[in-house]
Amino acid sequence: MAERLQKLMSQAGIASRREAETFITQGRVTVNGKRAQLGESADPATDDIRVDGVRLRLPDKKIYVMINKPMQVVTTVRAQEQEMRRTVRELVPVEGHLYPVGRLDADSEGLVLLTSDGDLAQRMTHPRYQHAKTYEVTVYGRIEDQQVELWRRGVELEDGKTLPADVLILERTPTHSVLRVVMREGRKRQIRRVAKLLGHPVRSLIRTHLGALSMGALKPGEWRHLTPDEVTLIKNEAAKVEKSPASRRSQNRAKPEGAKDRRQREGGRAQSDNEYRERRENRDQDQSNRERRPSDRKPTPEGQRPTRSPRPEGSSGRRPPVGGARPKSSNRAPRPAKGGINPAGTSRPASRPGSRPASRSRKPPRGGRP
């Protein structure tokens, strides 16, 4: 059966699906002697699939291992540069490509699942699948019921509000409190951040369950293979594909206005894109008809300036003032034209050099002498 190369490489334990994409883009994967392309599928039973020249072989039997991770152990397969702490893979001397399912802080301890089943690991760790994880948390001080209720409903952190969690008080003393926390999301150091925000820093944190899988009586550093019943149990849980509340919350967040929202805002509920397009064209046509006005310009020959049609006699072309046009006074004397000649033909008297122009007469103030 043909499957994507990323999936086959993940099943073979060579790399994760994201790392396999990098291998393919780098040209390190070939199918029947030809360089593989991203998104290509192949059948390992009939096709020759090679990674770095080595033929891909799928394991006949998949491996499932649980370990009680001690503190100061990193939950990775390969240690990064300048990392002096041990990795969880070094504690499991089993041949094959195993990678951990999920992460657990180096300061925490508890259940970690390692497997060569890439599909199961992807379903158990992807954010859109809601798989419960149970922790036993010891915090400093006596935590109050009001603080526990806040934790249950969700706490506002720097990266958003946390999802509701199941928090049960197991023990409470003046010096410390023991809680059982069941959560369905896994932000970085989430439990420690919430506890610190509530005023009760974490003293110890142990993961006891991964879904319905229990760590049991394993001591820190001990590991064992899963039983067939446990493998069936986690596979049945992984088969439950259900979107988490976090994904539903992200879908309900305010988004930029899209085409559908714009259709509903502009013209009601459009039943189809064709109806919306037709209504939009009609609206544009109506708007263009309103803006189009009859022009009083006449076509002019090429090379001449356009001229307007003559205005009706008596119209000035200016907008009249509010309340109607003011009538012109017939008793008003005509104003002399420029050049010193008035309409009557007589010259206007010139002012003497150095003399001040005649000022207008001012009205005497009320009650004063004329």
C-alpha positions as a printed Julia matrix, in Angstrom:
370×3 Matrix{Float64}:
   0.0     0.0     0.0
   1.44    3.34   -1.06
   1.9     5.92    1.69
   3.66    9.25    1.99
   7.4     9.12    2.43
   7.26   11.21    5.61
   4.95    8.67    7.2
   7.09    5.71    6.13
  10.25    7.31    7.49
   8.48    8.04   10.75
   7.28    4.44   11.02
  10.81    3.24   10.37
  12.03    5.41   13.23
  14.49    7.36   11.09
  13.04   10.78   11.84
   9.85   12.54   12.72
   7.55   13.63    9.94
   8.8    17.2    10.07
  12.43   16.08   10.02
  11.61   13.69    7.15
  10.42   16.65    5.09
  13.82   18.25    5.58
  15.52   15.03    4.46
  13.42   15.0     1.28
  14.05   18.66    0.41
  17.78   18.12    0.93
  17.76   15.31   -1.64
  18.71   12.58    0.81
  15.74   10.36   -0.12
  15.39    8.41   -3.38
  12.6     6.22   -4.78
  13.63    3.65   -7.39
  16.85    5.52   -8.04
  15.21    8.94   -8.54
  15.29   11.86   -6.19
  12.1    11.97   -4.14
   9.82   14.99   -4.11
   7.96   16.43   -1.15
   4.49   14.88   -0.91
   5.42   11.8    -2.95
   4.0     8.41   -1.99
   5.58    4.98   -2.32
   4.92    1.36   -1.45
   7.76   -0.2     0.56
   6.73   -3.66   -0.68
   7.34   -2.83   -4.36
   9.43    0.38   -4.39
  13.09    0.82   -3.51
  13.12    3.61   -0.93
  16.52    4.74    0.3
  17.63    7.35    2.83
  21.28    8.38    2.5
  21.8     5.34    0.31
  20.44    2.88    2.89
  17.24    1.04    1.99
  14.26    1.8     4.17
  13.05   -1.16    6.2
   9.96   -1.0     8.33
  10.1    -2.82   11.65
   8.03   -5.97   11.87
   7.11   -5.27   15.48
   6.58   -1.89   17.06
   8.02   -1.06   20.45
   6.19    0.55   23.36
   8.12    1.4    26.52
   7.25    3.39   29.62
   9.77    4.92   31.99
   9.66    6.88   35.22
  11.84    9.8    34.23
  14.04   11.06   37.07
  14.73   14.72   37.67
  17.46   16.49   35.67
  16.91   14.18   32.68
  16.0    15.74   29.35
  13.04   14.31   27.42
  14.77   14.11   24.04
  16.44   11.51   21.87
  19.64   13.45   21.16
  21.21   15.96   23.5
  21.76   19.44   22.12
  25.11   21.14   22.01
  26.57   22.06   25.4
  23.93   19.91   27.11
  25.54   18.02   29.96
  22.4    16.32   31.27
  21.39   12.83   30.26
  18.56   12.12   27.85
  15.64    9.8    28.49
  16.71    7.66   25.53
  20.0     6.83   27.24
  18.08    5.23   30.1
  16.33    2.69   27.84
  18.85    0.2    26.37
  16.55   -1.08   23.62
  17.62   -1.34   19.99
  15.66    0.57   17.42
  14.54    4.1    16.88
  12.48    5.23   19.86
  11.26    8.73   20.52
   9.31   10.1    23.48
   5.62   10.9    23.32
   5.34   14.47   24.55
   7.67   16.39   26.84
   8.3    16.61   30.56
  10.38   19.32   32.2
  13.83   18.42   33.41
  12.81   19.61   36.9
   9.83   17.21   36.88
   9.63   13.44   37.07
   7.14   10.78   36.16
   5.64    8.82   33.29
   7.13    9.14   29.8
   6.15    6.9    26.89
   8.71    5.92   24.23
   7.67    4.15   21.05
   8.6     3.45   17.44
   4.95    3.92   16.38
   4.96    7.3    14.68
   1.21    7.44   14.1
   0.45    6.79   17.75
   2.97    9.39   18.9
   1.49   11.98   16.56
  -2.05   11.37   17.82
  -1.0    11.43   21.45
   0.9    14.71   21.2
  -0.9    16.83   18.6
  -2.69   19.82   20.21
  -5.98   19.19   18.42
  -6.43   15.84   20.2
  -7.51   16.15   23.81
  -5.69   13.53   25.87
  -5.73   13.93   29.62
  -2.5    14.0    31.61
  -2.55   13.57   35.38
   0.01   15.13   37.74
   0.62   15.0    41.46
   1.73   18.49   42.45
   3.11   19.6    45.8
   3.09   23.35   46.38
   4.41   25.52   49.17
   1.93   26.85   51.72
  -1.69   26.15   52.42
  -3.69   26.73   49.26
  -7.22   28.03   49.76
 -10.42   26.83   48.11
 -10.82   30.12   46.24
  -7.42   29.71   44.62
  -8.2    26.13   43.64
 -11.45   27.3    42.06
  -9.55   29.87   40.01
  -7.21   27.14   38.82
 -10.17   25.0    37.8
 -11.83   27.74   35.78
  -8.63   28.91   34.08
  -5.93   31.46   34.83
  -4.78   34.28   32.58
  -1.11   33.82   31.64
   1.18   35.77   29.34
   0.22   33.59   26.37
  -3.52   33.52   27.07
  -6.0    32.01   29.46
  -5.58   28.36   30.37
  -8.29   25.8    29.72
 -10.41   24.5    32.6
  -8.63   21.77   34.59
  -9.61   19.23   37.21
  -7.89   20.13   40.48
  -8.4    18.02   43.62
  -6.86   18.68   47.03
  -5.26   15.49   48.39
  -3.48   16.97   51.41
  -3.3    20.41   52.96
  -1.04   21.56   55.81
   0.23   24.96   56.95
   3.55   24.31   55.15
   2.5    22.58   51.92
  -0.44   21.29   49.88
  -0.7    18.22   47.63
  -2.93   18.47   44.55
  -4.0    16.19   41.75
  -4.18   18.13   38.5
  -5.72   16.71   35.32
  -5.23   18.89   32.25
  -5.73   18.54   28.5
  -3.24   21.09   27.22
   0.51   21.21   27.6
   2.05   24.65   27.47
   5.62   25.1    28.54
   5.9    24.86   32.34
   2.19   25.56   32.61
   1.56   24.05   36.06
   4.54   25.84   37.56
   3.47   29.17   36.08
  -0.11   28.84   37.32
   0.95   27.82   40.82
   3.4    30.69   41.05
   0.75   33.14   39.88
  -1.59   31.92   42.62
   1.13   32.49   45.22
   2.09   28.84   45.84
   5.25   27.82   43.93
   5.72   24.16   43.03
   7.92   22.08   45.27
   7.64   18.81   43.33
   5.77   17.66   40.22
   5.18   14.03   39.18
   3.23   12.83   36.15
   1.34    9.69   37.13
  -0.97    9.02   34.15
  -0.94    9.55   30.41
  -4.57    9.14   29.47
  -5.67    5.86   31.05
  -2.09    4.56   31.13
  -0.76    4.46   34.69
   2.88    4.5    35.74
   2.17    2.06   38.56
   4.96    1.23   41.0
   7.9     2.15   38.76
  10.68    3.91   40.65
  12.59    6.86   39.17
  14.86    5.57   36.4
  13.04    2.24   35.95
  11.37    1.24   32.69
   9.38   -1.66   31.22
   7.59   -2.74   28.03
   3.86   -2.17   27.78
   1.59   -5.17   27.98
  -0.68   -6.04   25.01
  -3.68   -4.79   26.96
  -1.97   -1.46   27.63
  -1.07   -1.1    23.95
  -4.68   -1.73   22.99
  -5.82    0.77   25.61
  -3.7     3.66   24.36
  -4.51    2.87   20.72
  -8.22    3.02   21.45
  -7.74    6.36   23.16
  -5.66    7.68   20.29
  -8.4     6.68   17.84
 -10.81    9.15   19.45
 -10.33   12.12   17.18
 -11.99   15.07   18.83
 -11.05   18.69   18.68
  -9.86   20.15   21.92
 -11.45   23.21   23.56
  -8.27   25.12   22.73
  -8.81   24.67   19.0
 -12.47   25.66   19.29
 -11.47   28.73   21.29
  -8.98   29.77   18.63
 -11.69   29.43   15.96
 -14.03   31.69   17.94
 -11.48   34.49   18.28
 -12.05   37.69   16.39
 -10.74   37.43   12.83
 -10.39   39.99   10.04
 -13.56   40.49    8.08
 -13.78   37.94    5.31
 -15.92   37.56    2.22
 -18.73   35.82    4.06
 -18.88   38.47    6.8
 -18.81   41.21    4.19
 -21.69   39.62    2.29
 -23.81   39.49    5.42
 -22.95   43.08    6.34
 -23.59   44.61    2.93
 -26.7    42.85    1.77
 -28.08   40.38    4.27
 -27.49   36.67    4.15
 -26.27   35.71    0.7
 -27.15   32.19   -0.25
 -24.37   31.78   -2.81
 -21.44   33.56   -4.35
 -23.4    34.12   -7.56
 -26.16   35.92   -5.69
 -23.65   38.05   -3.86
 -21.82   38.9    -7.08
 -25.08   39.86   -8.82
 -26.15   42.07   -5.94
 -22.72   43.72   -5.88
 -22.89   44.5    -9.62
 -26.37   46.0    -9.26
 -25.21   48.16   -6.39
 -22.21   49.43   -8.38
 -24.45   50.17  -11.36
 -26.88   52.17   -9.23
 -24.04   54.14   -7.73
 -22.58   54.96  -11.13
 -26.02   56.1   -12.34
 -26.35   58.44   -9.39
 -22.93   59.92   -9.99
 -23.45   60.38  -13.75
 -24.8    63.87  -14.58
 -25.83   65.3   -17.97
 -22.97   67.32  -19.41
 -23.55   70.72  -21.0
 -20.35   70.53  -22.99
 -20.47   70.22  -26.73
 -18.07   68.11  -28.76
 -15.25   70.26  -30.02
 -13.03   69.71  -32.99
  -9.62   68.35  -32.36
  -7.09   71.0   -31.37
  -9.62   73.49  -29.97
 -10.46   74.23  -26.37
 -13.87   73.07  -25.25
 -16.41   75.82  -24.65
 -19.44   75.78  -22.44
 -22.9    76.57  -23.67
 -24.05   80.11  -22.91
 -25.74   80.59  -19.59
 -29.24   81.93  -19.34
 -29.52   85.73  -19.33
 -29.34   87.21  -15.88
 -27.58   84.25  -14.25
 -24.2    84.88  -12.67
 -23.2    81.25  -12.3
 -22.54   81.72   -8.6
 -24.41   80.05   -5.82
 -26.82   82.53   -4.22
 -26.33   83.22   -0.52
 -28.53   81.66    2.1
 -31.91   83.34    2.15
 -31.87   84.34   -1.52
 -29.89   86.75   -3.66
 -29.43   90.29   -2.41
 -30.97   92.91   -4.69
 -28.61   95.47   -6.16
 -29.18   99.08   -5.21
 -29.97  101.39   -8.15
 -28.91  104.53   -6.23
 -25.35  103.35   -5.78
 -22.81  105.37   -7.71
 -20.67  103.51  -10.21
 -17.14  102.8    -9.08
 -14.38  104.52  -11.02
 -12.49  102.29  -13.35
  -8.77  101.78  -13.23
  -6.61  104.41  -14.9
  -8.28  107.41  -13.27
 -11.3   107.67  -15.65
 -14.77  107.18  -14.28
 -17.74  106.05  -16.34
 -18.83  109.69  -16.79
 -15.59  110.49  -18.66
 -14.11  112.85  -16.1
 -10.67  112.31  -14.65
 -10.35  111.31  -11.02
  -8.45  113.85   -8.91
  -4.98  112.66   -8.1
  -3.71  112.85   -4.58
  -0.86  115.16   -3.7
   2.57  113.69   -3.13
   3.12  112.94    0.5
  -0.51  113.55    1.4
  -2.49  110.99    3.26
  -5.38  109.39    1.47
  -8.77  110.6     2.55
 -10.17  108.4     5.2
 -13.73  107.39    5.37
 -15.94  109.39    7.64
 -16.73  107.68   10.86
 -20.01  107.82   12.62
 -19.88  109.66   15.93
 -20.35  107.52   18.98
 -23.75  107.39   20.49
 -24.41  110.17   22.87
 -21.36  112.11   21.64
 -21.05  115.36   19.72
 -21.45  115.26   15.95
